[in-house]
Amino acid sequence: TSNSWGGGAYSQALFDAFANSPALHIAGAGNNGTDNDQRPFYPSSYDMPNMIAVAATDHNDQKARFSCYGANTVHLAAPGVSILSTVPNNGYAAYNGTSMATPHVSGVAGLIATAYPQASNEEIRQRLLLSTDPVEAMQGRSTTGGRLNAAQAVENDQVAPAAPNDLRAVETAPSSVTMQWTATGDDSWCGQAAAYQLRVSDRPIEDLEQARLIATARPAVTGTLERATIAVEPSAEARTLHVALEVLDNVGNTSEVRFATVEVPASAPPDPPNP
């Protein structure tokens, strides 16, 4: 569904309608110029796995002045400034808005579904988000930090990224662990991958979905040493953490998973009170 509309307060009925629908929902992030992490804009701010929130960018890949954004609640951007549209009486006019950006994403979703008729909505969503072009204006303002790329979204890519074989801890402390690995490529060791999925658990990881997902930066060029810091709840006892990492390309191919264990030191006991 393509939703070039929005506004108003949270509606449980509307949330339920979107959540219970099997469709993939694509919605404008809003034109208030505000941070949706702080001031939600519905329906795009409904937190559900079948929703994509779309910001607007201009022809210079700058965030449109009016566009809402959100590091955690807006997913990607698409062109939304001076977009030619049909109007009554067989005419055309140019308009601005995330309402103009949203149909670009919906249209590419249709292209993916046409090219890959067996693709699930989750696979279509993954292709849309993993295939974005990184743009500076959306870094820290959306979950992908990128702008829609139709060609990359429909690419017929059968080669998965290589696995990061050197995953290991390089710094440990009672409240944090820093992991390091070498960036692999989009196609084995060629090109540049699209995303990482770094997960952590206090028990051996058998089901990735059950382990906590850690936010990571977008992959750097092949061969770069990558790092990510995992926050840890301090404990009076030393313990073992289990870490898993896989690499994704722009169409959702995943590398083999690599695992590591990390010994987290105990926190220092508090100083005794002065007599």
C-alpha positions in Angstrom: 0.0 0.0 0.0 1.2 3.5 -0.8 0.2 6.1 1.8 0.8 9.7 0.8 -1.1 11.0 3.8 -0.8 11.2 7.5 -1.2 13.3 10.7 -3.2 13.1 13.8 -2.7 11.2 17.1 -2.0 7.6 17.6 -4.9 5.4 16.7 -5.1 1.8 18.0 -7.7 0.9 15.4 -5.4 2.2 12.6 -2.4 0.4 14.1 -4.3 -2.8 14.2 -5.5 -2.4 10.6 -1.9 -2.0 9.3 -0.5 -4.6 11.6 -3.1 -7.3 10.7 -2.7 -6.7 7.0 -0.4 -9.0 5.1 0.6 -6.1 2.8 3.8 -4.1 2.9 2.9 -0.5 3.8 5.0 2.5 2.5 4.1 5.9 4.1 5.3 9.5 4.0 7.4 10.5 7.0 5.6 13.9 7.1 6.3 17.5 6.1 6.7 19.2 9.5 10.6 19.2 9.3 10.7 17.6 12.7 12.3 14.5 14.3 9.9 11.6 14.2 11.9 9.9 17.0 10.7 12.7 19.3 7.4 13.6 17.7 5.8 10.6 15.8 4.0 11.1 12.6 1.4 8.5 11.8 0.9 6.2 10.0 4.6 6.1 9.1 5.6 6.0 12.8 3.7 2.9 13.6 6.4 0.5 14.8 5.8 -2.7 12.8 7.9 -4.9 10.5 5.7 -4.3 7.4 6.0 -0.4 7.5 8.5 1.7 5.6 8.7 5.5 6.4 9.9 7.7 3.6 11.7 11.1 3.9 12.1 13.5 0.9 15.3 14.6 -0.7 16.0 17.1 -3.6 18.0 16.8 -6.8 21.2 17.5 -4.9 20.6 14.6 -2.5 19.9 17.1 0.3 17.2 16.5 2.8 14.2 18.5 1.8 13.8 21.4 4.2 10.2 20.4 5.0 10.8 16.6 5.4 10.5 14.9 8.7 13.4 12.5 9.6 14.3 10.1 12.4 17.4 8.0 13.0 15.3 5.2 14.4 11.8 5.8 12.8 12.4 6.9 9.2 13.9 4.2 6.9 15.0 5.8 3.7 14.6 8.9 1.5 13.4 9.3 -2.1 13.0 12.3 -4.4 10.3 14.7 -3.1 11.1 18.2 -4.4 9.7 19.5 -7.7 8.2 16.2 -8.7 6.0 16.2 -11.8 2.5 14.9 -11.2 -0.8 14.6 -13.0 -3.6 17.1 -12.1 -7.2 17.4 -13.2 -8.2 18.3 -16.7 -5.3 16.4 -18.4 -2.6 18.6 -16.9 0.7 18.3 -15.1 2.2 20.3 -12.2 5.3 20.0 -9.9 4.8 19.4 -6.2 6.9 19.0 -3.1 6.4 16.6 -0.2 7.0 13.2 1.3 3.7 12.5 -0.4 5.7 12.8 -3.6 8.6 10.7 -2.3 6.5 7.8 -1.1 5.2 6.7 -4.6 8.8 6.4 -5.8 9.4 3.7 -3.1 6.1 2.1 -3.8 6.8 2.0 -7.5 10.2 0.3 -6.9 8.5 -2.2 -4.6 6.2 -3.0 -7.6 9.3 -3.4 -9.9 10.8 -5.8 -7.4 7.5 -7.8 -7.2 7.4 -7.9 -11.0 11.0 -9.0 -11.5 10.8 -11.5 -8.6 7.1 -12.7 -8.4 8.0 -15.3 -5.7 9.5 -12.6 -3.4 7.8 -12.2 0.0 7.0 -8.8 1.3 9.8 -9.1 3.8 12.2 -9.8 0.9 10.9 -6.8 -1.0 11.3 -4.6 2.1 14.8 -5.9 2.6 15.8 -5.1 -1.0 14.4 -1.6 -0.7 16.3 -0.8 2.4 19.6 -2.6 1.7 20.0 -1.1 -1.8 19.9 2.6 -0.9 22.7 4.9 -2.0 24.3 6.4 1.1 23.9 10.2 1.2 25.4 12.5 3.7 22.2 14.4 4.4 20.4 11.3 5.6 23.2 10.0 7.9 21.8 9.9 11.4 18.4 10.9 10.0 17.2 7.5 8.9 17.9 3.9 9.6 19.6 3.3 6.3 21.2 6.7 5.9 20.4 6.4 2.2 18.3 7.4 -0.8 16.3 4.9 -2.9 18.1 3.3 -5.8 15.8 1.4 -8.2 18.6 -0.3 -10.2 20.3 -1.8 -7.2 16.9 -2.9 -5.7 16.1 -5.1 -8.7 19.6 -6.4 -9.3 19.8 -10.2 -10.0 22.7 -10.9 -7.7 23.3 -14.6 -6.7 26.7 -14.1 -5.0 26.7 -13.7 -1.2 29.3 -11.6 0.7 32.3 -13.4 2.2 32.2 -14.2 5.9 34.2 -12.1 8.3 36.6 -14.8 9.5 38.6 -12.6 11.9 35.7 -11.6 14.2 37.2 -11.0 17.7 37.1 -8.8 20.8 39.8 -6.2 20.9 38.7 -4.3 24.0 36.8 -5.6 27.1 35.5 -3.8 30.1 32.8 -4.4 32.7 30.4 -2.1 30.8 31.4 -2.6 27.2 33.0 -4.9 24.6 34.5 -3.7 21.3 34.5 -6.2 18.4 36.7 -6.0 15.3 36.6 -7.7 11.9 37.7 -7.0 8.3 35.1 -5.7 5.9 34.2 -8.2 3.2 32.5 -7.3 -0.1 29.2 -7.3 -1.9 30.2 -10.3 -4.0 32.5 -12.4 -1.8 35.5 -10.1 -1.5 34.5 -7.8 -4.4 32.6 -4.5 -4.1 31.1 -3.0 -0.9 28.5 -4.8 1.3 25.2 -3.2 2.3 24.8 -4.0 6.0 25.9 -6.0 9.0 23.8 -7.9 11.5 25.8 -8.1 14.8 24.1 -9.9 17.6 24.9 -10.7 21.2 23.6 -13.1 23.8 24.6 -14.4 27.2 24.2 -18.0 25.9 25.4 -19.8 22.8 23.5 -18.4 19.8 21.5 -21.0 18.0 18.7 -18.8 16.6 20.0 -15.4 15.4 16.5 -13.8 15.8 16.6 -14.6 19.6 19.9 -12.7 20.1 20.0 -8.9 20.7 20.7 -6.9 17.5 23.5 -4.3 17.8 23.4 -1.1 15.7 26.4 -0.9 13.4 27.7 1.6 10.8 27.2 0.9 7.1 30.0 -1.4 5.9 33.2 0.3 4.7 35.2 -0.7 1.6 36.6 -4.2 1.4 39.6 -4.8 3.6 38.8 -2.0 6.1 39.1 -2.9 9.8 35.6 -2.4 11.2 34.7 -1.9 14.9 31.5 -1.9 16.9 31.1 -1.4 20.6 28.5 -3.4 22.6 27.2 -1.9 25.8 27.2 -4.5 28.7 25.4 -4.4 32.0 28.2 -4.4 34.7 28.2 -7.5 36.9 30.0 -8.4 40.1 31.0 -11.7 38.4 33.0 -12.3 35.2 30.9 -13.9 32.5 31.0 -15.0 28.8 29.2 -13.3 26.0 28.4 -14.9 22.7 28.6 -12.8 19.5 27.5 -13.5 16.0 28.0 -11.5 12.8 26.7 -11.9 9.2 27.2 -9.6 6.2 24.3 -8.6 3.8 24.5 -7.3 0.3 22.0 -5.0 -1.5 19.5 -7.7 -2.4 19.6 -9.6 1.0 22.1 -12.3 0.3 23.8 -13.1 3.5 27.3 -14.4 4.3 28.0 -17.4 6.5 27.6 -16.5 10.1 30.7 -16.1 12.2 30.7 -16.5 16.0 33.0 -15.4 18.8 33.0 -15.6 22.6 34.1 -12.8 24.8 35.1 -12.9 28.5 33.7 -9.8 30.2 35.6 -8.9 33.4 33.7 -8.4 36.7 33.1 -4.8 37.8 35.3 -3.6 40.7 33.7 -3.8 44.1 32.8 -0.5 45.7 35.3 1.1 48.0 34.6 0.4 51.7 33.1 3.3 53.6 35.5 5.4 55.6 35.5 4.5 59.3 
